Every structure is written in C-alpha cells, then in structure tokens.
C-alpha cells in the first residue's frame, strides 16, 4: 500500500470512528424536541441513547471474528451502508418504538464499523508508522463527546432534529465510495466456528453492566446495583469460558503481555476519569453555578482546545521521555487538574477557569493517547484482532462507568458536603471531582509497575 493511499485510508477510518462516537452523544440536546414530535416525555427518549450504546457494547466483541471470517473490506462496507440507511430511517421515525429499534440497528453497524476499521489500519500500516497511525485514531474519542451536545443543539435549533441523522447520508455515501476504493480486497481466512456461548455470555455481561451503569447514573437504586453485580458475575463466567474454549470468540493471549495488561487495567481507571469530566463539567456550570447552556458550552470548549492543542506535541514528548515516565508523570498531573476543578466557584476569574479547563484537556489528551497506543506496543500481529476486541470492549465499559462514577460522586456529594461543612454553589460537584481525581491516581499504580523502557520501541518505530 502506497503512503498516499494509507493516508486516505486513515482519513476514512478516523471519519467513521468520529461518526459512530458522535452519534452516541449528539442527540442528547435534541431529546426534548424529539419527545414533542413523538408525543412522549423527554425522559422516555433517553432509551434511544441507551439502546445505541448497548448495541455497540454487545456487538463489539464479535467484530474481530466477523472481519477475519468474511473479510474486513466486506464487513466495513456493509457496516457503512447499514449505518447510513438506519440514519435515514431514524430521521423519518414516527414513534418511540420505531426509533429505538432503528437506534439498535445503527448501534450494531457502529460496533462493526469502528473496530473493523481500526483492524484494517493495524494490518496494513508498516510497523515504523503504526504508532503515529494509532495516535491519529484517538482524537475522535476525545473530541466527539465534547462536540456532540452543542452541535446537536445547534442543528436542532436551526434545522430540526431530523438533520442530526440526515447529515450522515452524504458522509456515509462518501465513506462507502472511499471504502470500496481504498480498502484492499480480502477474503476471510479464519475458519473457526462462531463461539455462540462466548457471544451470549460476553454480550450478557456487557449488556448488564452498561444497563446498570446507565441506571445508576440516572438514579442510584438496588436494581442498578443488581445489574452491575450480575454483569460482573457473567463477566467472570465469560473469562472462564474464553480460557477453556477451543476456539473462543476473544482469545485472552494479549492479557499476558505486560504493556497490554497495564493499559487495560490501570488505563481503564484513567478512562473512567476521562469519561466523567465531559459529563460533570456542563452539569457543574449549569446546575451548580447557574450558568446558561451557551456560556457553559463556551467554557467546555476550553477542554476541546486543550485536547486539540496537545495532539501536536504528544508524540515528541513520548519519544523524549518514554511511555512509563509520561504515563506516571502525566497521570499525576491529570489527577491534579481534575482535583483543581473542585476548587472552581462562580467567583473564580474567567482566565483562571479557562486555564484550568484547558490544561485539564491537555493532560487528559496526553494520557488517553499514551494509554491507547501503548496497548498495542508489544502485541504480535496474529493477536491484533483479539487485542482490538478486548480493548474496544473494555474502553466502552470504562467510558460508561465514568459517567456513572461522576453521577455517584454528585449524589454522594449531597450527603458528604453537609458533613464536611462545604457550602456554596456547586459544593457537591467539588466532592465528585475529588473522587474522580483519586480514581485517576489509582490507575497510576499499574504504570509504576511497568519496567523502564516498556513499549518505547513502538514510539520510536522499531
């Protein structure tokens, strides 16, 4: 594959990832308008958000097997077509039941589109360029959750909520043409039978966990806690099945690799905080401080600017200091900046507030990139599909759990702030940010255990 073709392929996969992640958050601000169209209560439309995220989470683990069996180009093209058609039908939906069903279909397409696209990049990128490629694939996960709500509100206000989905149509057509042109034709080579027990167990565990996280985030209760416990139990059974199955849906071989294990175990704790921050900040500004949605959105854009600004210097910093040093040092800075958000008040000067948000975006961007690239530093190509499936599944769970962590922190803050004597606007959010910062510090422990120089050959292209 020529370098130019590889660049265009990278743009295709990055765009597909951006579409999939954006669709998970862009409709949030459009829910009241959609509810009026369907004659439903706004809270009922939350089911459309949950259904999409659940479908993505349940079907991601199967994406590697499907790509290896049918061929990555065929699956990627089919997923783009299905995603585009379901977007069209979502915009034309006339009722809640129809809309939720279509969001499930759209989620299944997204679950195939993103992991398979990333797998294509892994298979066709030369080893000395793989780290740069993986770094480029990370920005949609940082930017889309921040950009989604304000963009959805802007589209709904000026064009109508249907255009949130209609905008996917020209993008989908372009993506399909690019896929057929750029992705090398391949035939499936994996003749393993599909692991139905593994799929049911893994899907059940993921479904229960995501549903439990979603329920706890909305209103903590015993049912949500029960779903999380059920998901954890099913997860244990799933791992036992994967270990003993002759042809598991996801092989656990990558877990024996130290850099992969650290990026998934300690890195998942850090992803919790990265997922919690975009959830907590708008709530703190609007509910805690009493700002309107417009001014809250402008402040959150400082995080977005930090995310983008850090991308240009991430690779040079990693090459200069190495993965272990950056993951430890920047991990501590990341926790410190989250803790600094607990010090913000309505009386904080605008300059200080923007600076804290900007630096927080920088540190989280650096940590997110380092975690997601070191994941594959030592994984041999034959195990890339399993590593990709495992990391995508855990990332989906971690980001959902981050929202739950933020919500629990706020609910706990209502009680704890009274005991501690904290007063003033947004005092409960102060406790939530401290809790999130402590979880980030806990994730640093796995990074400390890494040996010196771990994964550095990857960043240097050797």
N, C-alpha and C positions, 0 to 999 in steps of 0.2 A: 504494500500500500504506500502510495506516494505521500510526502509530508503534507501537500496541499489537500489531498483527499482526506487525510486523517484529521486535519483542522476542521474541515467542513463536517466530518462525521462527529467530531467533538461538539460542534455547534448544534447539530441535530439532537444529540443525546442530552446536552445541557438544556436545550429548549423544551424537550419532552419532560425532563425532570421538573423544570420550572412550572409547566402547565399542570402536572399532576399534583405538586405540592401546593400551588396557588389555589387549585380547586377545592382544597381542604379547608381553606380559611376565607376565601374571597366572598362567600355568600353570607358570612356572619352578620355583616351590617345590613344585608338586604332582607333578612328574615322578617321584620315587621311588614315590609311591603309585600313580600311573597305571601305572608299569612292573610293579608287583606284580600289578595287575589284568589286564594283558595277557600276563604271563609273559615279560617282556623285561627286558634290562639297562637301568638308568636312562639310560645314555648313548644308547641307541637311541632313546629318546623325544625327544632333542634334535632329531631330524628333524622332529617336529611343530612345534617353534618355528621352525626354519629354513624349512620348507615354507610356512608362513603369511607370513613376511616376504618370501620370494622371490616369492610370488604377488602380494602387494601391490606390490612394486617393479616387477615386469614389466608389470602391467596399468595402473598409474597413468598412464603417458603417453597411453594411448588414451582416458582418461576424458573429456577435453575434446571430442574428435571425437564420441564416442558421445552425450554430452549435447546437443551442437549439432545432431546428426542426428536423434535420437529424441525429444528434449525432456527437460529437466532433471528435471521432476516425474516423468515415467515412469521414468527411469533411477534416480532416488533411491528411489522406492517399490519398484521391482524389487530394488534392492540391499539394502534393509532386509529385504524378505521372504526373499531368499536368505541373508543373514547370519543371520537368526533361525532359519530351518529348518536350516541347516548347524550352528548352535549346538546345537539339539536333537539332531541326529544325532551330533554329536561326543560328547555326554554319554551316548549309547546305544551308542557304538562298542564292538566286542568284540575287536578286534585292531589291531595297529600299522598294517598296510597300509590298513585301512579308515579309521582315524583320520587318517593322513597325507593320504589322498585328500580327506577332508572338510575338513581344515585348508586345503588348496589352494583348495577351493571357497569357504570362508569368507574367505580372503585376496583372492580375485577380487572378492567382494562388497564387502569393505572398500576395495579400490582404487577402486571406483566410488562408494561411499557418501561418502567424505570429500572428495575433490576436487570432486565434483559439488555437494555441499552448500555448500562454500565458494564455488563459482562462482555459485550461486543468490544468496548474500549479496552478492557483488560486483555482480551485475546489478540487484538491487532496492533496494540501500541508497543513499540520497541522498549526493552527494559530500561534503557537510559532516559526515556521520556515518560515513563509510566507515572512517576511521582507528580510531575507537572500536570499530567492529564487528570490524575485523581484529585489534585488540588482544584482544578477548574470545575470539576463536577460537584464541588461542595457549595459554591455560592448560592445555588437555588434554595438549598435548605436553610440558609441564613437569611436570605432576602425575601423569599416568597411569604413566610408567615408574618413578616413586618409590613410588607407592601399590600398584602391581601385585603385586610379590612378597610383601609382608607380608599383603595382602588375600587372595591366593591361598592362602597358608599357613594363615590363619585359617579360610577356608571349607573347605579340605581336612581340617583337624583336627576341625572340629565338624559338618560336613555331608557330607563326601565330595567327591572331586574332580569328580564329575559336575555338582555345583551351580555350579561355576565357569562352566559353559556354560548350565545351566538358568536362571541369573539373567538371561541375555539375552532370555529368552522374553517376560516381561511388559514389559521395556523395549522390545523390538522391536515388540510389538503397539501400545504407546503411540506409538512413533515413527512407525509406519505410519499410524495414525489422524491424527496431527499433520501428517504429510507431505501426506496427501490433503486435509486441511482448510486448511493454511497456504500451501503452495507453489502459486503461480499456475499454472494450466494453460497449457501452451505446446506448440507444435508445432515439430518440428525444422525449422530453416531452412537448415542447412548441407548443400548438395547435393554437396560434394566426395566423390570416391570414397575409400574407405578405403585408406590408404597401407600396403599389406601389406609391401613391402620395408622401409619405415621401422620398422614394428612389429616385424618379425623381427630387424632389426639392433639397434634400441634395446632390445628385450626380451632379446636375446642378450647385449648388453653389460652390462645391469643384472644379469641372472642370473649371469654370470661374476664380476662384481665382488662382488655380495653373497655368493655362494658362497665366493669367495676370501677375503673379509673374515672370514666365519664360520669357515673352516678355519684361517686364520692365528691367529684369536683363541683357538681351541681348542688348537692345537699347530702352531707355525710349521714349515712344510716347503716343499719345492720345488713340490709340487703346488698349494698355496695361492698361492704367488708366481706360478706359471704362470697360474693362473686370473685373477689380478689383471692381469697383463700382457695376457692375451687380452682381458679386459674393456676395458682402456684402448685396445687396438688396434681393437676393434669400435666403441668409442665414437668414435674418430677417423673411422672409415668412416661411422658414423651421422651425424655432423655434416656430413660432405661430402655425403651423400645429402640431408639436410634443406636444405642450401644450394642444391642444383641442382634438386630435385624441384619440379614444377609445383604440386602440392598436398600438401605434407609433413604428416605427422601432427602435428608440432610445428613451428610457424614460429619462426625464430630472430630475428625482428624486435625483441622486447624486449631482446635482448642488446646492442643498440646504445644503449640508454638507460643513462646512467652510474650512476644510483642502483640500477637493477636489476642491472647488471653487478657493482657493488661488493658488493651484498648477497648475490649468489650466489657470487662468487669469494672475497673476504675473509670473507664471512659463513659460507661452508661450512667454512673453517678454524676459525672460532669454534664452529660447531655440533659439530665434532669433539670439542672440549673439553667442551661441554655434554653430549654423548652419553657421553663417557668417565667423567665424575665419578660418575653413579649406578652405573656398573659397578665402578669402582675402590674406592669408599668401603666398601661392605659387605665386599669381599674383604680390604681392609686391616684392618678391625676384627676380622673373624672369623679369617682365616688369619694375617695379620701380627701382630695384637695378642692373639689368643686369646680374644676376647670370644665369648659365645654369640649365637645368632641373635636372641634377644629384645632384648638390650642393643644389639646392632648396629642393629637396626631402629629402636629409640628414638632413637639418635643420628642416623640418616639422616632421621628426621622433622624435625630441626632445619633441614635443607635444604628440606624441604617447607614448613615455616613461613616460611622466607625467601622462597621462590617466591611464596607466597600474599600475604605482607605487602607485597611490593614492588608488587603489581598496583595497589594503590590510589593510589600516588604516581607511577607510571611516566609517565602522560600529562601531569600537571602539570610534571614535570621536563623532559620532551621539549619542551613548549611554552615553558618558561622558557629553556632553553639551546640548543635546536635539535638536529637529528639528528647533524650532524657532530661537534659538541662532545661529545655524550653517547656516540656510538659510539667516539670516540677515548679520552676520559677514563675511561668505564666499562669499555672494553675493557682498558685498562691495569690498572684495579682488579680486573677479573675474572681476569686473568693472575696478579696479586699474590695473590689469595685462593686460587687453585689452587696457587700456589707455597707458600703458608702451610700447606697440607695436608701438604706434605713435612716440615714441622717438627713435626708431631704425633707423639707417642710414647705408649706405655701409661702413662707417668708424668705426662703433661700433665693439668693440672687439668680437671675436668669443665666448669667455667664457661668456660675458655679454649677448650676443644674445641667446645662448643656454639656459642660466639660465632663462631669461625672458620667452622663449617658454616653457621650462619645467614646471616652476611654473604656467604659464597660463594653461597648460594642467592639472596640479593638481587641480587648483581651479575650472575649468570647469567640470572636472570629479566629484568632490565632489558635486557641485551644481546640476549637472544632476542626480546623484544618489539620492540625498536628495529629489529633486522635484518629481522624478518618483516613489519613494517608499512612500512618504507621501500622494501621490494621493489616495492610497487605504487603508490608515491607519484606516479610520472610515467608510468605505463603507461596508454595510452588504452583505453577500454572495448572497442573492437574487438579489441585484442590481449590482453585479460584471460585468455581461455581458454588461449592459448599460454603466457603468463607463469605461469599457475597450474600447467599441466602441467610446465613446466621446473622451477619452484621446488619442486614436490612431489617430483619425481624426484630432484633434487639433494639435497633435505633427507633423503630416505630413504637415499640413499647415504652422506651425511655422518654421519648418526647411527649407521649400521652401521660405518662406518670409525672412528668414535670409540671403539667397543668394541675394534676391532682395535688402534687406537693404544694404548689402555690396556693390552691384553694384551701387545703388543710391548714396551711400556715396562717391564712387570713382568719379562718374560723377559730383556730387556736388563739390567734391574737386578740379576739374579742374577750377571751377569758383571762389570758396571761397579762395583758396590758393593765387590767384592773388590779391584779395582784402586785405588779411592779410599780404601779403608780404613774405609768406613762399616760400623758394626756395630750390633747391637741388633735388637729385634723390628721387622719391617716395613721394614727398610732398603731392600729392592728396590722397595717402593711409593713410597719417597721419590724415587727416580730417575724413576719413572713420572709422578708429579705434576709434577716439574720439566719433563719432556718435554712434557706436555700444556700447561703454562703457556707454554712457548716457542712452541708452535703457535698459541696464542691471540694472543700478541704479533705473530706473523707476519700474522695476519688483520687487525690494526690498520692495516697499511700501506695497504690499499685504502681504508680510511676516511679516512686522511690526505690521499689524493689527491682526495677529494670537494671541490668548491668550497664556499665559505661559503654557508650558507642552502639547501644542497641538500635538497630534499624538505620543507622547512619549511612550505610552503603546505598540504601534506597534513595535518600535525599540527594546523594552525590552521583546517582545514575550508574552505579557499578553493580 
